[in-house]
């Protein structure tokens, strides 16, 4: 059992601790926390400025509106618009709400097609307050004139929409070449050994290589790839195949005389290939001819075809066979008649000879071959005066 003195000391110690806590908080023990002007609250973090483009897509020279909300720059420092590859391109001069909202209208600069970051800065400060993106739709193009050419023809490679940077060592120009040749030439000659089909042309800025990336165009080299047979008589059926024809229907002709048309199937449209059969006119004379194939209004590749003899039409051949058969029958009839006549003559000669032999066997008569009077021998001769 503890002494009363120890108990009082313990109670005093507990009361002291309670008093110490209550005096420090300024509230009675167990009271609710104090609220009011004296209570401190954490400050909200400042929102990051927002930049918006309207519209966010356009071509070179198209105007777009740039709205910046929540931006704040030091006194006297305006907002600067920075294009990713070109640097500062404009300053925002219209303020809707000082220190918070800015508005300006900008023309899209000349640059490569694609998506470009647009940044917002305070004056010349390198720190970026906000950013957005603008999509340039001016895709560079490569066009070949004419679009269809034969080996040995001269063509022109035309490029547009390129934005090449100038440099001391690399002037602003576009490299263009036909696929497979590697030669930089904007007015090349189609190689003589090029195969019929669709061929690509490449173009890109010499410097910098990435601005813009390599762009491709295409042109067609039509040609007849197979002629079977490559010679024959009039009326011969010929198989013709070709490639490089940029049309749905290909006209086939023999020295300008139409032979028919060939269809380019949809699944072969990328190669312009076709296959068809035509017939050489029956009345075609002997000689060397050119079979051509062409799209309407385009170049006409040709291949030679040799006509070596005159074709006999089936109707004429049948009539000729009939005449030959009749001739053979007539010959057989004539031979039969001749044989029969010879037989009759032979029989007649034999009968005549037999009759002559019989007459020669009569007594007292001697038949001589001459035509004089017959001689009389024996008793008849003696009785004659």
C-alpha positions in Angstrom: 0.0 0.0 0.0 1.5 3.3 -1.1 1.8 6.3 1.3 -0.5 9.3 0.9 2.6 11.5 0.2 3.5 9.5 -2.9 0.0 9.5 -4.2 -0.3 13.3 -3.9 3.1 13.7 -5.7 1.8 11.5 -8.6 -1.4 13.5 -8.9 0.5 16.8 -9.0 2.7 15.5 -11.7 -0.3 14.5 -13.9 -1.9 17.9 -13.4 1.3 19.6 -14.4 1.4 17.7 -17.6 -2.2 18.5 -18.4 -1.7 22.2 -17.8 1.4 22.2 -19.9 -0.4 20.8 -22.9 -3.4 23.1 -22.5 -1.3 26.2 -22.3 0.7 25.4 -25.3 -2.3 24.9 -27.6 -4.2 27.9 -26.3 -7.3 25.7 -25.8 -8.7 23.8 -23.0 -7.9 20.2 -22.9 -10.2 18.1 -25.1 -11.5 21.2 -26.9 -12.0 21.1 -30.7 -9.3 22.6 -32.9 -9.7 26.4 -33.5 -10.7 27.6 -36.9 -10.8 31.1 -38.3 -8.6 33.8 -39.7 -5.7 32.7 -37.6 -5.7 29.1 -39.1 -3.1 28.6 -41.8 -4.1 26.8 -45.1 -1.7 25.5 -47.8 -1.6 27.7 -50.9 -2.7 26.1 -54.2 0.1 25.5 -56.8 0.1 27.9 -59.7 -1.6 26.4 -62.8 0.6 25.9 -65.9 -0.3 28.2 -68.8 -2.2 26.7 -71.7 -1.7 27.4 -75.4 -4.3 26.6 -78.0 -4.3 26.9 -81.8 -7.4 27.5 -84.0 -7.3 25.8 -86.4 -4.4 23.4 -85.5 -3.9 22.3 -89.2 -3.1 24.3 -92.3 -0.9 25.0 -95.2 2.1 27.4 -95.6 0.8 31.0 -95.3 -2.5 30.0 -93.7 -3.4 32.1 -90.6 -4.1 30.6 -87.3 -5.1 32.1 -83.9 -2.9 31.5 -80.9 -4.6 31.8 -77.5 -2.4 31.7 -74.3 -4.2 31.5 -71.0 -2.7 31.7 -67.5 0.6 33.2 -68.6 2.4 35.8 -66.5 5.7 37.5 -67.5 7.8 40.1 -65.6 6.9 43.7 -66.2 7.7 44.8 -69.7 8.4 41.3 -71.1 5.9 40.2 -73.7 5.2 36.7 -74.9 7.3 35.3 -77.8 6.1 32.5 -80.2 8.8 30.0 -81.1 8.6 27.6 -84.1 10.5 24.4 -83.6 12.9 24.7 -86.5 12.8 28.4 -87.2 13.1 29.9 -83.7 11.0 33.0 -82.7 8.5 33.9 -85.4 6.1 36.4 -83.6 5.4 38.3 -80.5 2.0 38.4 -78.9 0.8 42.0 -78.9 -2.9 41.7 -78.0 -3.7 41.3 -74.3 -7.2 40.3 -73.4 -6.6 40.1 -69.6 -3.3 41.6 -68.5 -1.0 39.0 -67.0 -3.3 36.1 -67.8 -4.7 35.8 -71.4 -3.0 36.7 -74.6 -4.2 36.4 -78.3 -2.5 36.8 -81.7 -3.0 35.8 -85.3 0.0 34.2 -87.1 0.6 33.0 -90.6 2.1 29.5 -90.8 5.7 29.8 -91.9 7.4 28.1 -94.8 8.6 24.8 -93.5 8.5 21.1 -94.1 5.1 19.4 -94.0 4.3 17.5 -90.8 3.7 18.3 -87.1 5.6 21.2 -85.6 5.9 22.2 -81.9 5.0 25.8 -81.2 6.3 27.1 -77.9 5.5 30.2 -75.7 8.2 32.1 -73.9 8.6 35.3 -71.9 10.5 37.7 -74.1 14.0 36.3 -74.8 13.9 33.9 -71.9 14.8 30.3 -72.9 12.3 28.8 -70.4 9.1 27.6 -72.1 5.8 28.6 -70.5 3.6 26.5 -72.7 3.6 24.6 -75.9 1.3 23.2 -78.6 1.6 21.7 -82.1 0.7 22.8 -85.6 0.2 20.4 -88.5 1.5 21.7 -91.9 -0.3 19.9 -94.7 1.8 21.2 -97.6 3.2 17.8 -98.5 6.0 18.1 -101.1 5.2 16.5 -104.5 7.3 15.0 -107.2 5.9 14.9 -110.7 7.3 13.6 -114.0 6.4 15.1 -117.4 5.3 13.3 -119.4 3.9 10.6 -117.0 4.4 7.9 -119.7 7.6 7.7 -121.7 9.7 5.2 -123.7 13.4 4.3 -123.2 15.5 7.0 -124.7 12.9 9.7 -124.2 13.7 12.9 -122.2 11.5 13.7 -119.2 11.3 16.5 -116.6 11.2 15.9 -112.9 9.2 18.7 -111.3 9.3 19.2 -107.5 7.1 21.5 -105.3 6.4 22.1 -101.6 10.1 21.6 -100.6 11.6 24.0 -98.0 15.3 23.4 -98.0 17.6 25.3 -95.7 20.5 27.4 -97.0 24.0 26.6 -95.8 27.5 27.8 -96.8 28.5 24.3 -98.1 25.0 23.1 -99.1 22.9 25.5 -101.2 19.1 25.2 -100.9 18.2 22.8 -103.7 16.4 19.5 -104.1 18.2 16.3 -105.2 16.1 14.3 -107.7 16.8 11.0 -109.5 15.2 8.0 -111.2 15.2 5.0 -109.0 18.1 2.7 -109.7 20.3 5.3 -111.5 21.5 7.4 -108.5 22.1 10.4 -110.8 21.0 13.9 -109.7 19.2 15.1 -112.8 16.0 17.1 -113.0 15.8 16.5 -116.8 17.0 13.0 -117.3 16.8 10.6 -120.3 15.0 7.4 -119.7 17.7 4.6 -119.7 17.6 2.4 -122.8 17.7 -0.8 -120.7 14.9 0.1 -118.4 12.2 -2.5 -118.2 8.5 -1.9 -118.8 6.5 -1.0 -115.7 6.0 1.7 -113.1 9.2 3.3 -111.9 9.8 5.7 -109.0 11.6 9.0 -108.8 13.1 10.2 -105.5 13.6 13.8 -104.4 14.9 15.3 -101.1 16.6 18.4 -99.8 20.4 18.2 -100.0 20.6 20.0 -96.7 19.3 19.3 -94.1 18.5 15.7 -95.0 15.5 15.5 -92.6 13.8 18.7 -93.9 11.8 17.4 -95.6 12.3 13.6 -95.8 12.7 11.8 -99.1 9.6 12.1 -101.3 8.7 9.8 -104.2 7.0 10.2 -107.5 6.4 7.8 -110.3 6.2 7.5 -114.1 5.3 4.7 -116.5 7.4 3.0 -119.2 4.9 1.0 -121.4 6.1 -1.9 -123.4 5.2 -5.2 -125.1 7.0 -8.0 -123.1 5.9 -11.0 -125.2 4.7 -11.7 -128.7 4.0 -15.4 -129.5 4.5 -16.2 -132.3 6.5 -13.3 -133.7 5.7 -14.2 -137.3 3.3 -16.2 -139.4 0.8 -15.9 -142.2 -2.3 -13.8 -142.4 -5.0 -15.1 -140.1 -2.5 -16.2 -137.4 -3.6 -15.9 -133.8 -1.0 -14.0 -131.7 -0.6 -13.8 -127.9 0.5 -10.4 -126.7 1.5 -9.5 -123.1 2.7 -6.1 -121.9 3.4 -4.0 -118.8 3.6 -0.3 -117.8 0.3 0.8 -119.2 -1.5 3.4 -117.0 -5.0 2.8 -118.2 -7.8 0.2 -117.9 -8.0 -0.5 -121.7 -5.0 -0.9 -124.1 -5.5 -0.5 -127.8 -3.7 -3.0 -130.0 -3.0 -2.3 -133.7 -1.0 -3.5 -136.7 0.6 -0.5 -138.4 -2.5 1.6 -137.4 -5.0 -1.1 -138.2 -7.0 -1.9 -135.0 -6.6 -5.5 -133.9 -8.6 -5.2 -130.6 -8.3 -4.0 -127.0 -6.8 -5.5 -123.9 -8.1 -5.1 -120.4 -5.7 -4.3 -117.5 -7.1 -6.2 -114.5 -7.6 -4.2 -111.3 -5.2 -6.5 -109.4 -2.5 -5.5 -112.0 -3.1 -1.8 -112.0 0.1 -1.0 -110.1 2.2 -2.7 -112.8 -0.1 -1.9 -115.8 0.2 -5.5 -117.1 -2.1 -7.2 -119.6 -2.4 -10.3 -121.7 -4.6 -10.8 -124.8 -4.9 -12.6 -128.2 -5.4 -10.9 -131.5 -5.6 -12.2 -135.1 -3.5 -10.9 -138.0 -5.9 -9.9 -140.9 -6.2 -12.6 -143.5 -5.4 -10.4 -146.4 -2.1 -9.1 -145.0 0.6 -9.3 -147.6 4.1 -10.6 -147.0 6.4 -8.2 -145.2 7.6 -6.8 -141.9 5.0 -5.1 -139.8 4.9 -3.3 -136.3 2.4 -4.3 -133.7 1.7 -1.5 -131.3 0.0 -1.1 -127.9 -1.0 2.2 -126.3 -3.2 3.9 -123.8 -5.5 6.6 -125.3 -3.3 9.7 -126.1 -0.1 8.1 -124.7 3.1 6.8 -126.2 2.9 3.7 -128.4 5.6 1.0 -128.0 5.9 -1.5 -130.9 7.4 -4.9 -131.7 8.0 -6.4 -135.2 5.9 -9.1 -136.7 6.9 -10.9 -139.9 4.2 -12.1 -142.4 5.8 -14.9 -144.4 2.9 -16.1 -146.7 -0.7 -15.5 -147.7 -3.3 -17.0 -145.5 -6.1 -19.1 -147.1 -9.4 -18.5 -145.5 -11.3 -21.6 -144.3 -14.2 -21.0 -146.7 -11.8 -20.7 -149.6 -9.9 -23.8 -148.5 -13.1 -25.8 -148.4 -14.1 -24.7 -151.9 -10.6 -25.5 -153.1 -10.8 -28.9 -151.5 -14.1 -29.5 -153.2 -12.6 -28.4 -156.6 -9.7 -30.7 -156.0 -12.0 -33.6 -155.2 -14.0 -33.0 -158.3 -10.8 -32.9 -160.3 -9.7 -36.1 -158.8 -13.1 -37.7 -159.7 -12.9 -36.4 -163.2 -9.4 -37.8 -163.5 -10.6 -41.2 -162.2 -13.5 -41.1 -164.6 -11.3 -40.2 -167.5 -8.8 -42.9 -166.6 -11.7 -45.4 -166.3 -13.1 -44.4 -169.6 -9.7 -44.6 -171.2 -9.1 -48.0 -169.7 -12.5 -49.2 -170.9 -11.8 -47.9 -174.4 -8.4 -49.5 -174.5 -10.1 -52.8 -173.4 -12.7 -52.5 -176.2 -10.0 -51.8 -178.7 -7.9 -54.7 -177.4 -10.9 -57.1 -177.6 -11.7 -55.9 -181.1 -8.2 -56.4 -182.2 -8.1 -59.9 -180.8 -11.4 -60.8 -182.5 -10.2 -59.4 -185.8 -7.0 -61.4 -185.5 -8.9 -64.5 -184.6 -11.2 -64.1 -187.6 -8.2 -63.7 -189.9 -6.7 -66.9 -188.7 -9.9 -68.8 -189.4 -10.0 -67.6 -193.0 -6.4 -68.5 -193.5 -7.1 -72.1 -192.7 -9.5 -72.7 -195.7 -8.0 -75.1 -198.4 -6.8 -73.7 -201.7 -6.6 -70.2 -200.4 -3.6 -68.4 -199.3 -4.1 -65.0 -197.9 -1.2 -62.7 -198.3 -0.7 -59.4 -196.7 -0.5 -57.5 -200.0 -3.6 -56.1 -201.7 -3.1 -57.9 -205.0 -5.3 -60.8 -206.3 -4.8 -64.0 -204.4 -2.9 -66.7 -206.1 -4.7 -69.9 -207.2 -2.8 -73.1 -206.8 -3.5 -76.7 -207.6 -6.3 -77.9 -209.9 -8.0 -74.5 -210.1 -4.8 -73.1 -211.7 -4.7 -75.7 -214.3 -8.3 -75.3 -215.2 -7.9 -71.5 -215.8 -7.2 -70.6 -219.4 
